[in-house]
Amino acid sequence: MSINTYEVLYIQALDNYPYNVEECIEKLQYVISANNEHTGAHYLLGRIYEEHLSDYKKARYHYEMALYLDHEYTPTYYSYTGFLIRLNLLEEAEKVIGIGMEIPGIDRASLWSLKGLLYEKYELYNAAIEVYKEAKLMALNADVTSDIDLQIRRVKDKTEQIKKMSGSKKGSTKKK
C-alpha cells in the first residue's frame, strides 16, 4: 500500500510548519480541497489560525473538526486544550482534558500538566502545584519532567509574589 499524494502534501506541510507558514498553508489547502475529512490538516490549520493569524473562531472550527473526524488524534488534545485555557473557556478545557485522558496513546503527563495550568487560571495555585506533581509522576521522558518542574517553580514564585504583595498592602495602610 502506498502513501497517496495528499498524505505526502500533508507531511510536507508539517515539515514547513512553523518556519514557512505560507508554504504550509498552500499545501494544506490542497489537502483540504481534495479531502475535507483530513484530520491532521484540520488540526494544523487550527494551530495556524490560532498562533499566526489570531483568528480564534476559525482556529476553534478546525480544532473541533479534527476532533470530530478522529477523536483519537492525540495532537489536537494538547493544542485545543491550551487554546481553550488561553481564551478562558475553562469548563470546556476541563471537558477536553477529561476525554483526552481516556484516549489510548495520549501523553497523560502533558495533558495533566495542562490541567495544572487550568487550575492556575482558576487561581487555585496549591491545587495547580499538586496537579503538576501528579503529572510529573506520569512523565515518561526527561523533557516533560523538566518542563513540569519549571511550571511548579513558576507557580511557587507566583504564590510568593502574591504573599509579598498582600503583606505590603497591609503594612502600607495609613491612619488619617
N, C-alpha and C positions, 0 to 999 in steps of 0.2 A: 504494500500500500504506500502510495506516495503522498507527500505533502502538497496540497493544492496551492495555486498561485496566491490566493488571498491569505493563506496562512503565512506564506513567505513574506508578503507585504506587511502583515501584522508584526512578524518578527523584525523586519526592517524598521517599522515604526517604533517598536520597543528599543531597538538599538540606537535610534536617533533621539530618544527621549532621555533627559531633558535638554540635551545640548543643541539639537537642531529641531526646534519645535515646528517650524514651518514645514520641513520635510516630513516630520512625523504626522502632522495634520493631513498633509496631502495623501500619504499612504493610508491613513485611517479612513479618509473619505472614500477611497477606492474600495476598501474592505467593506464599509457600511453600505455603500451603494450596491455591492454585489450580494452582501449577506447582512441584512439588518439585524440578524439574531446572533451576531458575533459578540460573545460576552466580553472577551478581552478588549475588543475595540471600544465598546461602550465604557468599560472601566477606565481605559486610558484617556478617552475623551472627557470623562468626568474629572480626572486629575488636571487635564489641560484647562478646562473651563474654570476649575477652582483656582489652580495655582498660577496660571498665566493670564487669564482673561478676567478673573474675578466676576464671572457670570455664574452666580450661585444657583440660579434657577435651572440653567442648562446643566450645570455640574450635577445637581441633585437628580435631574431626569436621567442622566447617563449612569450614575451610580445605581439608582433604583432599577433601571433597565437591566444592568449587569446582574443584579441580584435576582430579578425576575427570571431572566434567561437561564441562570445557573446559580442556584442558591448555595452551591458548594464551592464557588470560585473564591478562594480564600483572600486574594489580594484586595478584593473590594471591601471586605470587612474592616481592614485596618484603615484604609483611606476614608471610607464613608463614615466610620465612627469618629475619626479625628475631625472630619468636616462638620459633622453634626455638633460636636462639642464646641468647636470654634464659633459656630453660629448660635450657641446657647440653646440648642434643641436637645436638651439633656435627657428628657424622658425617652425620646426616640433613640438617642445614642445608647441608653441603657438597654432598650429592647434589642437593638442590633448586637450589642455585646452578648446578651443572653442567648440569642440564636446562634451567634458565631461560635460560642464556646462548645456547642454541640456538633460542630462541623468536623468531620474526620480530616486530619492533617493540618488543622489550623495551628498556628504558633500561639498556644494558650498564654504564654508569658507576655508576648507583645500585646495581645488583646486585653489581657487583665491589667497590664500597665496603663492602657487607655482608660480602664475603669478608675484607676488611681487619679488620672487627670480629670475625669468626670467628677470625682469627689472633691477635687480641688476647686472646680468651678462652683460646686455647692458650698464652698468654704468649710468643708469638713476635713481639715488638714490632718488630724490624728488618724481618722479613718483612711484617708488617702495614703498615709505612710504605711498603715497596716496592709492595705491592698497591694502597694508596691512591694512590700516584703513577701507577700504570698506569690506575687508574680515572679519575684526573684527565685523562689523555690521551684517554680515551673520552668525556669530558663534552662535551655539545653546548649547554650553557647556563651562564650565569654563576652562577646559584643553586647548581647542583650543584657547580661548581668551588669556590665559596666554602665550601660545606659540607665538601667533601673537604679543603680547606686547614685548616679547623678540626679535622678528625679527625687530620690529620698533626700539627698543633701539639699537640693533646691527648696523642697517643702519645709525642711527643718530651718533653713535660713529664713524663709518667709515667715514662719511662726515666730522666730526670734525677733525679726524686724517688727512684727505686729505687737509683740510684748513690749518692745522698747518704745514704740510709738504710743501705745496706750499708757505706759508708765510716764512718759514725758508730758502727756496731756494732763494727767492728774497733778503732776508737780508744777505745772505752769499756770494753774488756776490762781488768779489773784482775787483777793477780797477788796471790795470797794467800800 
